[in-house]
């Protein structure tokens, strides 16, 4: 019985992970969410996920002469030195190349090379999608990022604050303030 359970578990998880892992076939990268990336595709840039608005998963290409190298970091912040600037939000860049790094044993990470002119950037596609650094159609957003999932309507919020008022947690004045906020959304 234990062997059957073990085999079932291995097959189930093997199928689950094989379906969600990114794949690179025939010059097309299919991300874990099903979004297809290929050379020549126009990618719309979203917003940076670092505290200052710069991009964490889009960086100066490691092979570029413009890549900043330092053992002490850039003003103590080595990551910011090579990050894609927040001023690129909303722009569109063509995919120049798809690059694979890693090994079969340790797994692969897929990077897309984008840029204009002399400066090229590399993008960790999976993380860029998850963090909103590139804009993809809603159907290709990770389930936890999809705006259609677990969305609470105004009426749901109103019902919650009414219950809090009725139970005495919120005063009538607090209830009215919260209600006004919800209605302005």
N, C-alpha and C positions, 0 to 999 in steps of 0.2 A: 504494500500500500504506500509506503514511504517513497519507493522508487517511482511509482506512478505520479504521485504528487510532485516530486522533484522534477520529473520530466515535463509534466504539464506546466509548472512554474517557469522552467527554462524556455520552453517553446513560447509561452505567452509573453514573457518579457523580451524574448528575442524578436518576436513579431512586432511588439510595441515599439521597441527602440529602432528596429530597422525601418519602420514606417515613418518615424519622426526625425531620423538623422538626415542631415543635408546630404545631397548626392550631386556629384559632378560627372555628367555624361554628355557626350557629343557636344562639347563646348558650351553647355548650359548647366548652370548651378541651380538646383532646386533646393530652396531652403527648407528648414524643418516645418515651416508653415505652408509650404507649397508655392511660394513666390518664385518665379523663374527669372534668373539673371543671366545675361549673355552680352558678349561684346557688341557695342553700339547702342545698347539700351540707355535711354535717358532716365536717370535717377533724380528725383526731387529731394532736396535736402530739407530735413525737418529742423528741429532745434537741438542745440548742444545739451549734453546731459551733465556737464561739469558745473560746479557752483557758479562760475563766472559766465556761463553760457557757451563756452567753447566746447568742442566736440571731444569726447573721450574715445570713441571707436572709429574716428576718422582722423588719420595722422599723416604727417609728412612721410612719404615712402622711405623705408629704411635704406634703400640704395641711392637715394637722392643726394646730390651735393649740398642741398639746402637743409638736410637733416641735422639737427643740433646734437652734438655728442659732448658729454661732460661727465666727469666722475662726481662732481659736486652738485650738479643740477643747475637749472636756470633759476636764479634767485631762490634756490631751495626747492623749486618746483619743476623738476625735469619733465614731467608729463605735459605741462602747459607749453613748453618751448616748441614742441612738435605738433601740437593739436591744431586741428582745422579751426579756423576762426569763426566766431559767432556771426560775423558780417556775411558769411556764406549762406545763412539760413534763408530758405525760400528759393534758392537758385537751383538750376538743373545742370547736372554734369553727365557726360557720356561715359559709359563703362569702356575703358581701354583694354583691360585684360583681367582675367580671373586667375588668381594664384592659389596654390594649395601648399600648406605647410603642415608638417607633422608626419606621423607614421601610422601604419595599420595597427601596430601594437598600442600606441598611445592616443590614437585618434587624430583626426585632421581638423584644421581650422582653415576656412576659406576666406580669402581677401579679394577685394575688387580694387583695381587700380583706376582712379579717376583723376582728373586734373585739367588744367588749361595752361598752355604755354610750356614753360620749362619746369614748373613745379608740379609734381605728381603727388597724390595722396593715396594711401591704402586704407581700406575700410573693412573692418571685421563685420561682415554682412549680418550674421546672426544677431550679434549684440547691438548693431546699429538699428535693426528692426525692432528688437525688444525695448530699446531705450527711446525710440521715436526720433533717432537721428536721421533716418531716411523715412520718407512717406511712402507707404504702400497701401493698396486698397484694403478696406476694413476686413474683407474675407481672409486676408493674409496676415492679419495681426495675431500675435499669440493670444490664446484664449483669455489669459489673465489681463491682457491689455485691451481686448475688444470692448468697445464702448457699449455694445448691445448686451453684453453679459452682466448680470447682476446690477442693472441700472435701476435705480430707485426713482419712481415718479414723484412729482410734487404731492400727489394725493397720499402716497405712502408716507412721505415725510410729515405731511400735515396730520395724518392719523397718529403717527408716533408722538408728535408733540402734544396732541390733544389728550392722548392717554397719560402722558407725563403731567399735564395740567390737572386732569381728573384725579390722578392719584396723589396730587399735592406736591410733586417734585418741582414743578414750575408754577410760579405765581401767574396771575392773569396778565400782569405787565410783561413778564418774561415770555409768556406764550405769544402775546401780540407782537413782540419784537421778532421772535423766531418765525412767526407766521409771515410777517412782512418780508423778511429775508427770502423765505422760500418762494413767495409769490413774485418776487423780482427776478428770480432765476430764469 
